[in-house]
Amino acid sequence: MVTFRQLRYFEALARTRHFGMAADQCAVTQPALSMQIKELERELGVELAERRGNSVILTQAGREVAERAEAILGQVRELSELAGQHQGVLSNTVRLGIIPSVAPYLLPAILIDVERQYPALDLQIRETQTDMLLDELLRGDLDAALIALPAPNAQLEGVPLFEDRFLVAVQAHTAKQWNSRDLHERIGQERLLLLEEGHCLRDQALHFCHIANMQARKALGAASLTTIMQMVAAGHGITLLPELCAAAEVDRQRVALIPFPDDPPKRTLGLVWRKTSGRKKDFAALGDLIKQVRQGQAA
């Protein structure tokens, strides 16, 4: 009889195309994983994968079985989630993904409120870029993700939590040279310091500023906002900084923040999850908690 263990191991192998990586993800030894997949092949009577050392190539049957296995495992996971709701709201484990331009500035306060309001909750955090979070969410490695909306996938749904306006960060001693009435025009003339490719914050800044100067785009691809703010303080350029990050990242002696006079560019941050998830009460409660945390920060 085909077992859930065999399906789980084969789904990991089909996704990673590597025995070692699949074994690591399933927290088993490579021989144990290989044995279970061979048992699955014997049970089904078809070859699922062509073995090439540690790597594999799925057969036609393997691709079809992998697709079915993913769907079956997803349904089993959703059944467990639905049952978990009867234990009480936020009373078990939630695996939450958060983008890097939010996690350092909001997560410490979230954890304090979680401990106070939901002491039975085991909140497990994964911080990485949006595309990777969404991939992990769709395949069930995460339960929910805190990202900038909208989430570009029809299999996901969510709720907006709060808006985060952008400010222009410039070197402090040049602040008097800036006039908020001509910010858009002035920004286009400056060297815009950006996060590296893959960060949604980079894409948002380019979209808001309508940057046509390719040299300005390529001048710096920093891995963190801290690096960018040090570059701004040293006079190497300007950046658009989310208000959420300002308190932690801005040295007011070295950096000045210029607000937009009206209709400031902003991002909407929200919580997203799979439409098929049975934990919507959990996510609604977690979303409310995050909103309360942000309101407390902004007060």
SULQUI-V322486 format. One record per run of one state. SS is the DSSP state (2 for helix, 1 for strand, 0 for the rest). FROM is the first residue (numbers start at 0). TO is the last residue. Records with the same first field share a line. If there is no record, write none. Layout:
BEGIN
SS->FROM-TO  FROM-TO
END
This chain:
BEGIN
0->0-2  16-16  26-28  44-47  52-53  58-58  87-91  98-98  117-120  127-128  138-142  148-154  177-178  187-190  192-192  195-198  209-212  218-219  222-223  233-236  249-253  258-264  274-278  298-298
2->3-15  18-25  29-43  59-86  99-116  129-137  171-176  179-186  199-208  213-217  224-232  242-248  279-297
1->17-17  48-51  54-57  92-97  121-126  143-147  155-170  191-191  193-194  220-221  237-241  254-257  265-273
END
